Amino acid sequence: MTVGRLFIGSTVYEVYNENASRNTHDTVPLGVGGNASCGGSKQNTLTAEKSTETLRKFRSGLAFLYDEKNTGHLSMDVNDGDREELLMPLSNESELSITTGKPSALGLFITVLCESLLFLLINNFTEDRRKCLLNSACLTSQKEEIMINLKISILGLFAQVILLLSIFDIYFKSPIINGIPDQNVDYNPPADRLVLFVGDGLRADTFYNYANESSSLYFKNLLKTSATYGICHTRVPTESRPGHIALIAGFYEDPSAIFKGWKDNIVEFDSVFNKSDTTISWGSPDIVSMFKKGAIAGNVHTYTYDPELQDFSGKNGSSVILSEWVFNKVKLFFDESKSDEVIQRRLMKKKLVLFLHLLGTDVSGHIDKPNSKEYLENLIYIEKGIKEIEQLLESYYNDNRTAYIFTSDHGMTNWGSHGDGSASETEVPIVTWGAGLSYAKKNSVSLPVNINQADVAPLMATLIGVPIPVHSVGILPLNLFNTDAEARAKYLLANALQMNAAFSTARIKIEQQLFKLFYSPYKPLSTSIQDRYLQDITTFSKLSRTDESIKLCYEWINLSLQGIYYYNTYYKLPLLLCVTFVSLGWITLLILETSSIKKCRKINRFHKLLINGICLTVAVCSSFLISAQSLPMQFYVYTFMPLILWCMCITRILQIFNLSHMTQKILQLKGSELFEILFYLIGIELLVWTFFERRILTLALAILCIWMTVCSIEKGFLPFQIAAIFCSSALFASFPAVNIIDGHTKINYVVLGGTILLLSGVTHYKNQNGVRKITTFAQVLLLGIAIANVMFVSSSITNKQGLSSVNKVISWTSSSNKLCYKLLF
């Protein structure tokens, strides 16, 4: 039976009687070291549940022994030096023992004598000495706690950094594959030159509504007589740079470009402009200049206006001037070619691309919104400019060998923004006409063309007879060509070979890194299947069975696309598992470290060695595999971090919890407790779904509103307090269901919110003293200036007066002051 506990440091040692019976008197004589006997029979021995070797490790802090019968309490304040004097050192053969037995006269005398001597010995410590020792122990404990918290904080910061950076390795991995060879197929290109018009920020519905109206002459006639037109689908992010990359290079935005604000690409890529003999571009410096980087020297020529002309505040007046500048420069360029032989040689080359970037619609959409008359004025001017450029080129070349494509990089919301995935942002017009391009009548159901934005790149490359950009993932839209079936089969074969080359390069790259034992190939498109596709397509082409050949090409292209995705995301699953274990490990460690449950057991040496051994073995094996496969350095971090976290978690769990006791507790859970757990799980799941549908957050907040109201009733709140809690939380729950953007600026709400905050600040200022009063006054003053600045800026932009330097200075000053205040106070 247990008769006492021995406390050493923060560790508890149960002391029990090995041979005690019900008739045994539970006198607890004190003795430490050897097999001490303090009277009574030696048959009844009390021992601690810790080995001698373990007890040796605890030689600092407080040690005291007391019995559970409450017959007395004896505490002993010791330090390292005093312990050796008070307590006999434990040998390997000895154990902590305390003896009890039936009392005899001699035994009782010896017991009382031992207790009295020990009591007198301890009380010889002065009060100051005991306080000093206690303070020293407390300071040591506090320092240890601070160090543990510091280590946990550093580990947590490191874990959060890893979770953040892992996004770029898992989801923001560059789709660009290096080393893909060009694929050439011998065919006669349907056009000698291509003109690409891009109306930046032009929505499909706005364009077709205008083109079908009686006020439109050129576009309406073009769609009815000679053009194929329809919808071109963009992808998120619907920004200018990603849209032009998809149109001209054939792949969707490299997410690594986020590090440069979508303005530039970290990795060089291939494009139609690079493949052409000559490309001449006019337009925004942000767009046309980026395709010059990495191109063959002298191959791409750009002409841009001053960046200050791109004014999104309306100060420069109508944004038509941006498109006007482009059309005027193109006309001037052709006029100069009559007297400039260099320009003339460029324009007379075959495989020529002329790119006209028209930014006016985008600027007008941001300032005036897409449904405004200013936006329509930009579209009308674009119609006029395209008509004039077509007439100019047809008279200049006079060979009917020019192809024209008119499209947009992205759409625009009703409130003048873009970047998201709504239909108004992802659906843009596509109009093709000229050499090699067919005319398709609109049927009663839908528009005749429905393609992806990346499909435009292989279309342009095929029209002028250059290799498709090696990084392109676009599928050639054959229904846009007016050539014969045999020629179209060759066009599509070039597309299939280009896609297969990208797939093969991605596969070889993975195969060279991995061990065959761990390699899992993309089985639907093995090397033998690739060879069979090429042989069958070649055979069908020779037999003029073009339909079968085209069908096989499409199958081959789709399998290649799936294979490219498979190899580009080959390490996605193991990385996701590692990152998931990092996240769960950190959450578990945080719960264990912040919980009120303290460590009450010491893990034995075998279990500790087992845990560390398993983690070390996994770490060594992982390091060998990562090194042998030449994987990036961050893979070491993704592998080691979960091992470190879970090694610490398992160790702490074994120190805190008794597994058998935990199992028993789990089996004894009541229905209300299970319901509470289920309630939390449902709440977490609802929060996850809010990432996909914002309005679900209303349901989660409504449940929270009910819970807060019920709790306030149970706590005995006053009726008006309960009503205030319910109304405020219900109002808050309704916010996610409200359409927060409707295209209209409601500056009054902003001013109202700022005014309420200002009044609160004034009230707070009255209750402050000293330095706090001065800083509060400064914050209130800056808030008042900020409110006035917001009102002035809103009025200035509404009236298209631009943003003055004073407004900029005030905005930056107030923002920086608030930041400094938060850091200092």
Number of C-alpha atoms within 10 A of each C-alpha: 13 15 16 20 18 17 17 18 15 15 14 17 20 16 24 20 22 14 13 18 11 7 8 14 13 20 19 21 21 19 19 16 15 16 18 18 20 24 23 22 15 14 13 20 21 25 20 21 15 16 13 16 12 11 15 12 9 15 17 17 20 19 20 15 18 19 18 12 12 8 10 10 11 14 13 17 19 23 17 11 10 12 16 12 10 14 12 12 14 16 12 10 8 14 22 21 21 25 25 27 23 15 17 12 10 11 19 17 14 17 22 15 13 17 18 12 12 17 14 11 12 17 12 10 12 10 10 9 12 16 13 12 17 17 12 14 19 14 12 14 15 12 12 12 12 12 12 13 14 12 12 16 13 12 16 18 12 13 21 15 11 18 17 12 12 20 14 14 18 19 12 16 16 17 20 21 17 15 12 19 12 16 19 15 15 10 14 13 20 21 24 21 26 24 22 20 19 24 26 25 32 30 28 26 16 19 16 17 10 18 21 15 11 8 11 15 15 14 22 16 13 18 22 15 12 16 23 26 27 24 23 24 22 27 23 17 20 23 23 22 22 24 27 27 25 25 30 26 30 29 27 24 26 19 18 20 18 15 11 10 9 17 14 19 19 13 14 13 22 21 27 27 30 23 23 22 19 22 26 20 24 24 25 23 16 13 20 22 18 17 25 19 14 14 17 14 10 10 16 23 17 17 16 18 15 9 10 8 13 18 17 21 20 22 16 15 13 17 26 22 18 22 25 16 15 23 24 12 17 20 14 11 15 17 14 14 15 10 10 12 11 10 15 16 10 16 21 14 14 17 21 23 27 20 21 24 26 28 25 27 32 30 25 27 30 21 23 21 22 26 14 13 12 20 25 18 17 28 23 20 18 22 16 16 17 18 14 13 16 16 12 15 16 13 11 13 12 11 12 14 18 25 23 22 22 17 26 28 32 35 37 31 23 19 18 21 20 24 18 17 15 15 16 19 28 27 27 29 26 23 20 24 22 21 23 22 24 18 21 20 15 15 8 7 6 10 14 18 19 16 18 20 31 27 23 25 27 30 26 26 27 27 23 27 24 22 20 30 29 27 22 30 27 27 24 28 18 17 15 21 22 16 16 8 16 17 18 20 24 23 26 25 27 23 32 27 22 27 29 24 20 25 26 20 18 22 20 11 15 18 16 11 15 17 13 10 6 8 11 12 16 15 9 12 19 14 10 8 13 17 11 12 18 17 12 15 22 16 13 17 19 12 10 14 16 19 14 14 25 24 13 20 24 17 12 22 24 17 20 26 18 15 25 24 14 17 21 20 16 16 14 16 11 13 19 16 14 22 23 14 19 25 19 15 23 23 15 17 20 15 12 17 16 10 9 8 10 14 16 15 17 17 14 12 10 9 12 15 11 11 16 17 12 12 17 16 11 15 18 12 11 16 16 12 15 19 15 12 15 12 13 10 10 13 18 15 14 22 22 19 23 23 22 17 22 20 18 17 21 16 16 19 17 18 16 17 15 13 11 9 10 11 10 11 11 11 9 10 10 11 9 9 11 12 11 12 12 12 13 12 12 13 18 12 12 18 18 13 14 16 11 9 12 13 18 18 22 21 18 18 22 19 16 16 21 15 13 16 21 13 13 18 14 9 9 10 13 11 11 9 14 17 14 13 17 20 14 11 18 18 14 14 20 15 14 17 13 10 8 8 10 11 12 10 12 11 12 10 10 13 16 12 11 17 15 11 15 19 12 12 17 16 11 14 19 11 9 14 10 7 9 13 15 12 15 19 18 16 20 19 15 20 20 15 14 20 17 13 17 17 14 14 17 16 14 17 16 15 12 18 15 19 17 10 9 9 15 12 11 16 16 10 14 16 15 12 14 15 11 10 14 9 8 7 7
